[in-house]
Amino acid sequence: PADCTLAIFLGRIHPKKGIEFLVRALQLDPELKLHLVVAGIGEREYVQQIERMAAHDPRIHFVGMLQGSTKMAALATADFFVLTSYQENFGNAVVESLASGTPVLIGPGVNLVDVVQDRNVGEVVELDDRLILNTLQRWVKEPNVVADYASRCRGTAGELFDWNEIGNRWIGHYQNLLQMPQK
């Protein structure tokens, strides 16, 4: 609906992703004007378990796996991206979200916590239903906060994760090494 905020989870639907925190948090406030899109696939039993948890909440939508331009359009359309994982080695979808200009709400186990905090492109929230809900409520009620985060997302993704920028940094590192005095 036009008068609702849109959050997206995009990734493998797996127990380590902590999707249950998002579902339970939303269920704590049935009046919150937030729709959650869960985009991804996973082991059938677990996906069905999460779908059953969300079955009576019309604000939670399971859309299957998104790829290519559809995935990027979904990220760009969302007001923000959510990833309440227990642990992530990196977090590709976080970077894709930032590249789309979409701020992120992540758990402390996502290995891009420092980027999110240092670059002020979203927030890190402990894996607790009530704390996640508090952040969701604030982001829905204060869209200027989300817009402020969004204003830095593309620049952050380009500076830190663009292959040309990464290549240039490595060239600089090697040039510095070549200029070091030899022992």
Backbone hydrogen bonds, N-H to C=O, Kabsch-Sander energy under -0.5 kcal/mol:
donor,donor_aa,acceptor,acceptor_aa,energy
4,C,1,P,-1.6
5,T,33,K,-2.4
7,A,5,T,-0.5
7,A,35,H,-2.9
8,I,80,F,-1.9
9,F,37,V,-3.0
11,G,39,A,-2.5
13,I,41,I,-2.6
14,H,12,R,-1.0
17,K,14,H,-2.2
18,G,15,P,-1.2
21,F,18,G,-1.4
22,L,18,G,-0.8
23,V,19,I,-2.1
24,R,20,E,-2.7
25,A,21,F,-2.5
26,L,22,L,-2.4
27,Q,23,V,-2.0
28,L,24,R,-1.0
28,L,25,A,-0.8
29,D,25,A,-0.5
29,D,26,L,-1.4
32,L,29,D,-1.7
34,L,32,L,-2.1
35,H,5,T,-3.0
36,L,59,R,-2.7
37,V,7,A,-2.7
37,V,35,H,-0.5
38,V,36,L,-0.6
38,V,61,H,-3.5
39,A,9,F,-3.2
39,A,37,V,-0.7
40,G,38,V,-0.6
43,E,13,I,-0.6
47,V,43,E,-2.6
48,Q,44,R,-2.7
49,Q,45,E,-1.9
50,I,46,Y,-2.4
51,E,47,V,-2.7
52,R,48,Q,-2.4
53,M,49,Q,-1.9
54,A,50,I,-1.7
55,A,51,E,-0.6
55,A,52,R,-0.8
57,D,54,A,-2.3
60,I,57,D,-1.9
61,H,36,L,-3.0
61,H,59,R,-0.5
63,V,38,V,-2.2
63,V,61,H,-0.6
64,G,38,V,-0.6
70,T,67,Q,-1.2
71,K,67,Q,-1.2
72,M,68,G,-2.1
73,A,69,S,-2.3
74,A,70,T,-2.2
75,L,71,K,-2.3
76,A,72,M,-2.3
77,T,73,A,-2.0
78,A,74,A,-1.7
79,D,6,L,-2.5
80,F,6,L,-1.4
81,F,103,P,-2.7
82,V,8,I,-2.5
83,L,105,L,-2.5
86,Y,16,K,-3.1
87,Q,16,K,-0.8
88,E,109,G,-2.4
94,V,91,G,-0.9
95,V,91,G,-1.5
96,E,92,N,-2.5
97,S,93,A,-2.2
98,L,94,V,-2.5
99,A,95,V,-2.6
100,S,96,E,-1.2
100,S,97,S,-0.5
101,G,98,L,-1.7
102,T,97,S,-2.6
104,V,121,V,-1.7
105,L,81,F,-2.6
106,I,104,V,-0.5
106,I,123,E,-2.5
107,G,83,L,-2.1
109,G,85,S,-0.7
110,V,107,G,-1.7
111,N,88,E,-1.2
113,V,110,V,-1.3
116,V,112,L,-2.4
117,Q,113,V,-2.7
118,D,114,D,-3.3
119,R,115,V,-2.4
120,N,116,V,-0.5
121,V,116,V,-1.5
122,G,116,V,-0.5
123,E,104,V,-2.0
125,V,106,I,-2.7
125,V,123,E,-0.5
128,D,126,E,-2.1
132,I,128,D,-2.7
133,L,129,D,-2.6
134,N,130,R,-2.6
135,T,131,L,-1.8
136,L,132,I,-2.7
137,Q,133,L,-3.2
138,R,134,N,-2.2
139,W,135,T,-2.7
140,V,136,L,-2.2
141,K,137,Q,-2.7
142,E,138,R,-2.1
145,V,142,E,-1.8
146,V,142,E,-1.0
147,A,143,P,-2.6
148,D,144,N,-2.2
149,Y,145,V,-2.1
150,A,146,V,-2.7
151,S,147,A,-1.7
152,R,149,Y,-1.8
153,C,149,Y,-0.5
153,C,150,A,-1.1
154,R,150,A,-0.6
156,T,152,R,-2.1
157,A,153,C,-2.6
158,G,154,R,-2.8
159,E,155,G,-2.5
160,L,156,T,-2.6
161,F,157,A,-2.5
162,D,157,A,-0.6
162,D,158,G,-0.9
166,I,162,D,-2.6
167,G,163,W,-2.7
168,N,164,N,-2.3
169,R,165,E,-2.2
170,W,166,I,-2.2
171,I,167,G,-2.4
172,G,168,N,-2.2
173,H,169,R,-2.2
174,Y,170,W,-2.6
175,Q,171,I,-2.5
176,N,172,G,-2.2
177,L,173,H,-2.2
178,L,174,Y,-2.2
179,Q,175,Q,-1.1
180,M,176,N,-0.5
180,M,177,L,-1.0
